[in-house]
Amino acid sequence: MNENLSEQQNPHSSQTWRYIPENLEDTTIDVVMYPTDLGKPTVGTAKGPEYIMDNGLEHYLSTTIKMNVRKLFGNKGVDATYREPDDVMLLPNTTKNQEGIIIAGKNAADRVEQSLHDGNKVLTLRGDHSGLHDVAGALRHTKGEMGMVYIDTHFDLQNPETSTSHNAHGMPLRTLLGDGGSLNAIMENTPALKGENLVIIGISEPDPEEFEFLEKHPEIAVFTTLDIKTRGWPEVFKAIDEVQSRVPVWFDMDVDSLQGGATPMEGGEMSHQDLKDIASFVGSNAKKADRHGVVGIGIAEFLPPDPNAKRKDRKAQEERADVTINTIKSVTSRLLGASKPELHEYDPVASVRAQTYTTRSRFKKAGILATAASAAAIVVGSVGSYFQSPVSTSIDNTNVATATSPDDMQKLIYSRLQHKFRENLQNYNNPDRANASDIHFLEMVSEVQYAYDLSPDDETRGAVGRYVLSIISQELDSTKCTETFNAVISKVS
């Protein structure tokens, strides 16, 4: 190895990361713009690629890293914002907007393949995640000998036969694995991604049907946020390392995996630092003589601020967009080998619960949180009133990182329990979902653990426990209520 190698300790494990700083000046990076809203029911992410480039990424790549940047369009000839009317009768086993998705997917895949053939670095900026089909071009270029590090809060492992929504943004990964049903047209003359070369990270909102698919493919490495909470990060990095020991990897990130990310699909539980550290590991591995590099990078589901939003709402949207773009810049440079991560104090198990630390940090800066006692006041507050009446159903946002005051914080904590815990409880008690009962039970435990993590003392945890008991008592009879409550609480630390 080069004697100029620098070493840094991976804050997530005992493994040492090694870096060879790479001069990327005059290296060409092809930014494949794939602005599509074809794969999901809401619109807006098609404007994401241009917004990301215009608000910092293009300048960062061309001026800071000093790369030659080429902006290329991957869905040429397709109106990626076209939407079939909701009342259009779909043929069996098809998706909404299927024709446009297939044409756009093939065009984008061809663009990626050509860029790799030209020897350029590749970054794809997409609208919704049906744009993942552009990776078919990388599979052709590598003749299928590549892997993928896939970071998302959803599996995206449905296909036209299993999906009840028929929205293609929940299907692209399964298509790349060769089981996309009618979407397999995109994979024409393309080798499928091998399951043993796939690492999925950050899942917090799985569908039971997708677990059924994964049961048939145990070779796929899967790490939900619950896995990371309970087992830590070393197994994640080991899985990535094993793939990079065999093949180069494509790094793909759905913005909805991030807590507080600029995305239409909130609910992600990965911190921004988590993403940077994963990128650092992949990028540093690429510099080792006995490991393979990075084929390309994909970003999806970024939602720009709404120009018609109220001033206060737009300001909050712009702040989330700025933070997300900064994360995209950092992740990209680390994967390209253009920067080294800073050393930082980091708790590997708690990192995925970043909402707690992000919120407390923001409150401290605002002078709201200074002591554990004031933190307790946020959680406890007028908690008694919550036991007397349900949490307002108008509170939709269960991500506490967006709280801007102690009162908001309190409401969001209990709203999250009211919605996410209750939803998993109902599914856990649903005979039709018996095959996924273990999953829903673990998610219930995860939600209570999350609420406990925000509680600085036993008194506050007791208040949370009583609230959880009140939810269970509304859903189950007394005997099963007691059994379920004791089972959940016994798993919470």
C-alpha positions as CSV (number, residue, x, y, z in Angstrom):
1,M,0.0,0.0,0.0
2,N,1.0,3.6,-0.5
3,E,3.2,4.9,2.3
4,N,1.3,8.1,2.3
5,L,-1.9,6.4,3.5
6,S,-3.6,8.2,6.3
7,E,-5.6,6.2,8.9
8,Q,-8.7,7.1,10.9
9,Q,-10.7,5.0,13.3
10,N,-14.2,4.1,12.2
11,P,-16.4,5.5,14.9
12,H,-18.9,2.7,14.3
13,S,-16.6,-0.3,14.8
14,S,-13.1,-1.4,15.6
15,Q,-12.1,-1.5,11.9
16,T,-9.6,1.2,10.7
17,W,-10.5,3.2,7.6
18,R,-7.6,4.0,5.3
19,Y,-7.6,6.9,2.9
20,I,-5.6,7.8,-0.2
21,P,-6.7,11.4,-0.9
22,E,-7.6,11.5,-4.6
23,N,-7.0,14.5,-6.8
24,L,-10.2,14.6,-9.0
25,E,-9.2,17.9,-10.8
26,D,-10.2,17.6,-14.5
27,T,-11.9,14.3,-13.9
28,T,-15.3,14.2,-15.7
29,I,-18.4,13.4,-13.8
30,D,-21.6,12.8,-15.7
31,V,-24.6,14.0,-13.7
32,V,-27.5,12.1,-15.3
33,M,-30.7,14.1,-14.7
34,Y,-33.7,11.8,-14.5
35,P,-36.6,14.1,-13.4
36,T,-39.6,11.8,-13.0
37,D,-42.9,11.9,-11.1
38,L,-44.3,8.9,-13.0
39,G,-43.9,6.3,-10.2
40,K,-45.8,7.8,-7.3
41,P,-49.2,9.4,-6.6
42,T,-47.8,12.9,-5.7
43,V,-45.8,15.3,-7.8
44,G,-42.9,17.6,-7.1
45,T,-39.8,15.4,-7.0
46,A,-39.3,15.8,-10.8
47,K,-38.1,19.3,-10.0
48,G,-35.5,17.9,-7.5
49,P,-32.5,17.3,-9.8
50,E,-32.4,20.9,-11.1
51,Y,-32.9,22.3,-7.7
52,I,-30.1,20.2,-6.2
53,M,-27.7,21.3,-8.9
54,D,-28.7,24.9,-8.9
55,N,-28.5,25.2,-5.1
56,G,-25.0,24.1,-4.5
57,L,-24.1,20.7,-5.9
58,E,-23.0,21.8,-9.4
59,H,-20.8,24.6,-7.9
60,Y,-19.4,22.1,-5.3
61,L,-18.4,19.5,-8.0
62,S,-17.0,22.0,-10.4
63,T,-15.4,24.6,-8.1
64,T,-14.6,22.8,-4.8
65,I,-13.7,19.4,-6.1
66,K,-12.7,20.9,-9.5
67,M,-14.3,18.2,-11.7
68,N,-15.6,18.6,-15.2
69,V,-19.3,18.4,-14.8
70,R,-21.6,17.3,-17.7
71,K,-25.3,17.5,-17.1
72,L,-27.1,14.9,-19.2
73,F,-30.8,14.1,-19.4
74,G,-31.7,10.4,-19.0
75,N,-35.4,10.5,-19.9
76,K,-35.2,12.3,-23.2
77,G,-38.4,12.2,-25.2
78,V,-40.6,11.3,-22.2
79,D,-42.9,13.7,-20.3
80,A,-41.9,12.6,-16.9
81,T,-44.6,14.6,-15.2
82,Y,-47.4,13.1,-17.3
83,R,-50.0,11.3,-15.2
84,E,-52.7,8.9,-16.3
85,P,-56.1,9.9,-14.9
86,D,-56.9,8.1,-11.6
87,D,-59.9,6.4,-13.1
88,V,-57.9,4.7,-16.0
89,M,-58.6,1.0,-16.0
90,L,-55.3,-0.8,-15.5
91,L,-54.6,-4.1,-17.1
92,P,-53.9,-7.0,-14.7
93,N,-50.4,-7.0,-13.3
94,T,-49.4,-3.6,-14.6
95,T,-48.4,-0.3,-13.0
96,K,-49.7,3.2,-13.4
97,N,-47.9,5.2,-16.1
98,Q,-46.2,2.0,-17.2
99,E,-45.4,2.8,-20.8
100,G,-43.7,6.1,-19.8
101,I,-41.8,4.4,-17.0
102,I,-40.4,1.7,-19.3
103,I,-39.4,4.1,-22.0
104,A,-37.8,6.6,-19.6
105,G,-36.1,3.7,-17.7
106,K,-34.5,2.3,-20.8
107,N,-33.4,5.8,-22.0
108,A,-31.8,6.6,-18.6
109,A,-30.1,3.1,-18.4
110,D,-28.6,3.7,-21.9
111,R,-27.3,7.1,-20.7
112,V,-25.7,5.6,-17.6
113,E,-24.1,2.8,-19.7
114,Q,-22.6,5.2,-22.2
115,S,-21.2,7.4,-19.5
116,L,-19.5,4.4,-17.8
117,H,-18.3,3.2,-21.2
118,D,-16.7,6.7,-21.7
119,G,-14.8,6.2,-18.4
120,N,-16.5,9.0,-16.5
121,K,-17.8,9.1,-12.9
122,V,-21.6,8.8,-12.8
123,L,-24.1,10.5,-10.5
124,T,-27.8,10.1,-11.2
125,L,-30.2,12.6,-9.8
126,R,-33.8,11.4,-10.0
127,G,-37.3,12.4,-9.2
128,D,-39.2,9.5,-7.6
129,H,-37.4,6.2,-7.0
130,S,-38.9,4.5,-10.1
131,G,-35.8,6.2,-11.6
132,L,-33.7,3.5,-10.0
133,H,-34.2,1.7,-13.3
134,D,-31.2,3.7,-14.6
135,V,-29.0,1.2,-12.8
136,A,-29.8,-1.3,-15.5
137,G,-27.2,0.5,-17.6
138,A,-24.5,-0.1,-14.9
139,L,-25.5,-3.8,-14.8
140,R,-25.0,-4.0,-18.5
141,H,-21.7,-2.2,-18.4
142,T,-20.4,-4.6,-15.6
143,K,-22.0,-7.6,-17.1
144,G,-23.9,-8.1,-13.9
145,E,-20.7,-8.2,-11.8
146,M,-21.5,-5.4,-9.4
147,G,-23.2,-4.9,-6.1
148,M,-25.4,-2.3,-4.5
149,V,-25.6,-0.5,-1.2
150,Y,-29.2,0.5,-1.0
151,I,-30.3,3.1,1.6
152,D,-34.1,3.6,1.9
153,T,-36.8,3.6,4.5
154,H,-38.8,1.3,2.2
155,F,-37.7,-2.0,0.6
156,D,-39.1,-1.1,-2.9
157,L,-39.5,-4.9,-3.4
158,Q,-43.1,-4.9,-4.7
159,N,-43.9,-5.8,-8.3
160,P,-47.0,-5.3,-10.5
161,E,-48.3,-8.7,-9.2
162,T,-48.0,-7.9,-5.5
163,S,-48.5,-4.2,-5.3
164,T,-51.9,-2.9,-4.2
165,S,-51.1,0.7,-5.1
166,H,-49.7,0.0,-8.6
167,N,-47.2,2.8,-8.0
168,A,-43.8,1.9,-9.6
169,H,-41.7,3.8,-7.0
170,G,-42.2,0.8,-4.7
171,M,-41.0,-1.7,-7.3
172,P,-37.6,-0.8,-8.8
173,L,-35.3,-2.8,-6.7
174,R,-37.2,-6.0,-7.4
175,T,-37.1,-5.2,-11.1
176,L,-33.3,-4.9,-10.9
177,L,-33.2,-8.3,-9.2
178,G,-35.0,-9.7,-12.3
179,D,-38.5,-10.2,-10.8
180,G,-40.2,-7.0,-12.0
181,G,-43.1,-8.7,-13.9
182,S,-44.3,-6.4,-16.7
183,L,-41.5,-3.9,-15.8
184,N,-38.9,-6.5,-16.8
185,A,-39.0,-4.9,-20.2
186,I,-36.6,-2.4,-18.8
187,M,-34.1,-5.2,-18.1
188,E,-34.0,-6.4,-21.7
189,N,-30.5,-7.8,-22.5
190,T,-29.5,-6.8,-19.0
191,P,-28.2,-9.3,-16.3
192,A,-30.0,-9.1,-13.0
193,L,-28.5,-7.8,-9.8
194,K,-27.4,-10.8,-7.7
195,G,-29.0,-11.0,-4.3
196,E,-25.7,-11.8,-2.6
197,N,-24.3,-8.5,-3.8
198,L,-27.1,-6.4,-2.3
199,V,-27.0,-4.7,1.1
200,I,-30.2,-2.9,2.1
201,I,-29.9,-0.4,5.0
202,G,-32.3,1.8,6.9
203,I,-35.7,0.1,6.5
204,S,-38.3,1.4,9.0
205,E,-41.5,1.0,7.0
206,P,-41.6,-2.6,5.6
207,D,-44.5,-4.3,3.9
208,P,-45.3,-8.0,4.9
209,E,-45.3,-9.0,1.2
210,E,-41.8,-7.8,0.8
211,F,-40.6,-9.9,3.8
212,E,-42.2,-12.9,2.0
213,F,-40.0,-12.2,-1.0
214,L,-36.9,-11.8,1.3
215,E,-37.6,-15.1,3.0
216,K,-37.1,-16.7,-0.5
217,H,-33.8,-14.8,-0.9
218,P,-31.8,-15.1,2.4
219,E,-28.7,-14.2,0.5
220,I,-29.8,-10.5,0.5
221,A,-28.3,-8.6,3.5
222,V,-31.0,-6.5,5.2
223,F,-30.5,-4.1,8.1
224,T,-33.6,-2.3,9.4
225,T,-33.3,0.6,11.7
226,L,-34.4,-1.7,14.4
227,D,-31.6,-4.1,13.6
228,I,-29.1,-1.2,13.9
229,K,-30.6,-0.1,17.2
230,T,-30.3,-3.5,18.7
231,R,-27.1,-4.9,17.1
232,G,-25.1,-1.8,16.2
233,W,-23.2,-1.0,13.1
234,P,-20.3,-3.6,12.8
235,E,-22.5,-6.1,11.0
236,V,-23.6,-3.5,8.5
237,F,-20.0,-2.6,7.6
238,K,-19.0,-6.2,7.5
239,A,-21.7,-6.9,4.9
240,I,-20.7,-4.0,2.8
241,D,-17.0,-5.1,3.0
242,E,-17.9,-8.6,1.9
243,V,-19.6,-7.3,-1.2
244,Q,-16.7,-4.9,-2.0
245,S,-14.3,-7.8,-1.7
246,R,-16.1,-9.4,-4.6
247,V,-17.4,-6.7,-6.9
248,P,-17.6,-2.9,-7.3
249,V,-20.8,-1.3,-5.9
250,W,-23.5,1.2,-6.8
251,F,-24.4,3.5,-3.9
252,D,-28.1,4.4,-3.9
253,M,-29.8,6.7,-1.5
254,D,-33.5,7.6,-1.1
255,V,-33.8,10.9,0.7
256,D,-36.8,9.5,2.6
257,S,-34.3,7.4,4.6
258,L,-33.2,10.5,6.4
259,Q,-34.8,12.0,9.5
260,G,-35.7,15.5,8.6
261,G,-34.9,15.1,4.9
262,A,-36.4,17.1,2.1
263,T,-38.8,14.5,0.8
264,P,-42.5,13.8,0.3
265,M,-42.3,10.5,2.2
266,E,-41.3,11.3,5.8
267,G,-40.6,8.7,8.4
268,G,-36.9,7.9,7.8
269,E,-34.8,7.2,10.9
270,M,-31.2,7.5,9.5
271,S,-29.3,10.5,10.6
272,H,-27.3,12.6,8.1
273,Q,-24.1,11.5,9.9
274,D,-25.1,7.9,9.3
275,L,-25.2,8.5,5.6
276,K,-21.9,10.2,5.6
277,D,-20.2,7.4,7.6
278,I,-21.6,4.7,5.3
279,A,-20.3,6.7,2.3
280,S,-16.9,7.1,4.0
281,F,-16.7,3.4,4.5
282,V,-17.6,2.5,0.9
283,G,-15.3,5.3,-0.5
284,S,-12.3,4.3,1.7
285,N,-12.8,0.6,0.9
286,A,-12.6,1.6,-2.8
287,K,-9.0,2.8,-2.2
288,K,-7.8,-0.6,-0.9
289,A,-5.9,-2.9,-3.2
290,D,-8.0,-5.9,-2.3
291,R,-11.4,-4.1,-2.5
292,H,-13.5,-2.9,-5.4
293,G,-14.6,0.6,-6.1
294,V,-17.8,2.6,-6.7
295,V,-19.6,2.1,-10.0
296,G,-21.9,5.0,-9.6
297,I,-24.1,7.0,-7.2
298,G,-27.9,7.5,-7.3
299,I,-30.1,10.0,-5.3
300,A,-33.9,9.9,-5.4
301,E,-37.1,11.4,-3.8
302,F,-35.7,14.9,-3.1
303,L,-38.6,17.4,-2.8
304,P,-37.8,21.1,-3.4
305,P,-39.5,23.8,-1.4
306,D,-43.0,24.7,-2.6
307,P,-42.9,28.2,-4.0
308,N,-46.6,28.7,-3.2
309,A,-46.2,27.7,0.5
310,K,-46.8,30.1,3.3
311,R,-43.7,32.1,4.2
312,K,-43.1,30.2,7.5
313,D,-43.6,26.8,5.9
314,R,-41.4,27.7,2.9
315,K,-38.6,28.8,5.2
316,A,-38.7,25.4,7.0
317,Q,-38.8,23.6,3.7
318,E,-35.7,25.6,2.5
319,E,-33.8,24.8,5.6
320,R,-34.5,21.0,5.2
321,A,-33.5,21.3,1.5
322,D,-30.2,23.0,2.4
323,V,-29.3,20.4,5.0
324,T,-30.2,17.6,2.6
325,I,-28.2,19.1,-0.2
326,N,-25.2,19.5,2.1
327,T,-25.5,15.8,3.0
328,I,-25.7,14.9,-0.7
329,K,-22.5,16.9,-1.4
330,S,-20.7,15.2,1.5
331,V,-21.8,11.7,0.6
332,T,-20.8,12.2,-3.0
333,S,-17.3,13.6,-2.2
334,R,-16.6,10.7,0.2
335,L,-17.7,8.1,-2.3
336,L,-15.5,9.7,-5.0
337,G,-12.6,9.8,-2.5
338,A,-12.3,13.6,-2.7
339,S,-12.7,14.2,1.1
340,K,-11.9,12.6,4.4
341,P,-14.5,12.5,7.2
342,E,-13.9,14.3,10.4
343,L,-13.4,12.4,13.6
344,H,-16.4,12.8,15.9
345,E,-17.7,11.4,19.1
346,Y,-20.4,8.9,18.1
347,D,-22.5,6.4,19.8
348,P,-23.1,3.6,17.2
349,V,-26.2,2.2,18.7
350,A,-27.9,5.5,19.4
351,S,-26.9,7.1,16.1
352,V,-29.9,5.8,14.3
353,R,-32.1,7.4,16.9
354,A,-30.8,10.8,15.7
355,Q,-34.1,12.5,16.2
356,T,-33.5,12.6,19.9
357,Y,-30.0,14.2,19.7
358,T,-30.9,16.5,16.8
359,T,-33.9,17.9,18.7
360,R,-32.1,18.3,22.0
361,S,-29.2,20.0,20.2
362,R,-31.5,22.5,18.6
363,F,-33.3,23.2,21.8
364,K,-30.0,23.8,23.6
365,K,-28.9,26.3,20.9
366,A,-32.2,28.1,21.4
367,G,-31.7,28.2,25.2
368,I,-34.8,26.0,25.7
369,L,-33.0,22.9,26.9
370,A,-30.2,23.3,29.4
371,T,-30.7,20.6,31.9
372,A,-32.3,17.1,32.2
373,A,-35.0,18.7,34.3
374,S,-36.1,21.1,31.5
375,A,-35.9,18.1,29.1
376,A,-38.3,16.2,31.4
377,A,-40.7,19.2,31.3
378,I,-40.9,18.9,27.6
379,V,-42.0,15.2,27.7
380,V,-44.1,15.4,30.8
381,G,-45.6,18.9,30.4
382,S,-49.4,18.6,30.7
383,V,-49.3,14.9,30.0
384,G,-52.3,14.3,32.3
385,S,-54.5,16.0,29.7
386,Y,-53.4,13.4,27.2
387,F,-54.7,10.6,29.3
388,Q,-58.0,12.3,29.5
389,S,-58.5,13.0,25.8
390,P,-57.0,11.6,22.6
391,V,-54.0,13.3,20.9
392,S,-55.2,15.7,18.3
393,T,-55.5,13.8,15.0
394,S,-54.4,17.0,13.2
395,I,-50.8,16.3,14.2
396,D,-49.5,14.3,11.2
397,N,-45.8,14.8,11.5
398,T,-44.3,12.2,13.9
399,N,-40.7,13.2,13.3
400,V,-39.6,15.1,16.5
401,A,-36.7,16.6,14.7
402,T,-39.0,19.1,13.2
403,A,-40.3,20.4,16.6
404,T,-39.6,24.1,17.1
405,S,-40.8,24.5,20.7
406,P,-41.2,22.3,23.8
407,D,-44.9,22.3,23.3
408,D,-44.5,21.0,19.7
409,M,-42.0,18.4,21.0
410,Q,-44.5,17.1,23.6
411,K,-47.3,16.9,21.1
412,L,-45.2,15.1,18.5
413,I,-43.8,12.5,21.0
414,Y,-47.3,11.4,22.0
415,S,-48.7,11.8,18.4
416,R,-46.0,9.3,17.3
417,L,-47.1,6.8,19.9
418,Q,-50.7,7.4,19.0
419,H,-50.2,6.8,15.3
420,K,-47.1,4.6,14.8
421,F,-47.4,2.4,17.9
422,R,-51.2,2.1,17.5
423,E,-50.8,1.2,13.8
424,N,-48.4,-1.6,14.6
425,L,-50.5,-2.8,17.5
426,Q,-53.5,-3.1,15.2
427,N,-51.5,-5.0,12.6
428,Y,-50.0,-7.2,15.4
429,N,-53.6,-8.1,16.5
430,N,-54.8,-8.6,12.9
431,P,-55.2,-12.4,12.1
432,D,-54.7,-11.5,8.4
433,R,-51.2,-10.3,9.2
434,A,-50.3,-13.2,11.4
435,N,-47.3,-14.0,9.2
436,A,-45.8,-10.6,10.0
437,S,-46.8,-10.4,13.7
438,D,-43.2,-10.6,14.9
439,I,-42.3,-7.6,12.7
440,H,-45.1,-5.5,14.1
441,F,-44.2,-6.6,17.7
442,L,-40.6,-5.5,17.2
443,E,-41.8,-2.2,15.7
444,M,-44.0,-1.6,18.8
445,V,-41.0,-2.2,21.0
446,S,-39.0,0.2,18.8
447,E,-41.5,3.0,19.2
448,V,-41.7,2.7,23.0
449,Q,-37.9,2.5,23.1
450,Y,-37.8,5.7,21.1
451,A,-40.1,7.4,23.5
452,Y,-38.1,6.2,26.4
453,D,-34.9,7.6,24.8
454,L,-36.5,11.0,25.0
455,S,-37.2,10.5,28.7
456,P,-34.5,11.7,31.1
457,D,-35.8,10.0,34.2
458,D,-37.9,7.2,35.6
459,E,-40.8,9.5,36.3
460,T,-41.1,10.5,32.7
461,R,-40.7,6.9,31.5
462,G,-43.5,6.0,33.8
463,A,-45.7,8.6,32.1
464,V,-44.9,7.2,28.7
465,G,-45.6,3.6,29.9
466,R,-49.0,4.7,31.2
467,Y,-49.8,6.3,27.9
468,V,-48.8,3.2,26.0
469,L,-51.0,1.1,28.3
470,S,-53.9,3.4,27.6
471,I,-53.5,2.8,23.8
472,I,-53.3,-0.9,24.2
473,S,-56.4,-1.0,26.5
474,Q,-58.4,0.8,23.8
475,E,-57.5,-1.9,21.2
476,L,-57.4,-5.2,23.2
477,D,-59.4,-6.9,25.9
478,S,-58.1,-6.8,29.5
479,T,-56.3,-10.1,29.5
480,K,-54.6,-9.7,26.2
481,C,-53.9,-6.0,27.0
482,T,-51.9,-7.0,30.1
483,E,-50.0,-9.7,28.3
484,T,-49.1,-7.4,25.4
485,F,-48.1,-4.5,27.5
486,N,-45.8,-6.7,29.7
487,A,-44.3,-8.3,26.6
488,V,-43.5,-4.9,25.1
489,I,-42.2,-3.3,28.2
490,S,-40.0,-6.3,29.0
491,K,-38.1,-5.7,25.8
492,V,-37.5,-2.0,26.4
493,S,-34.2,-1.0,28.1
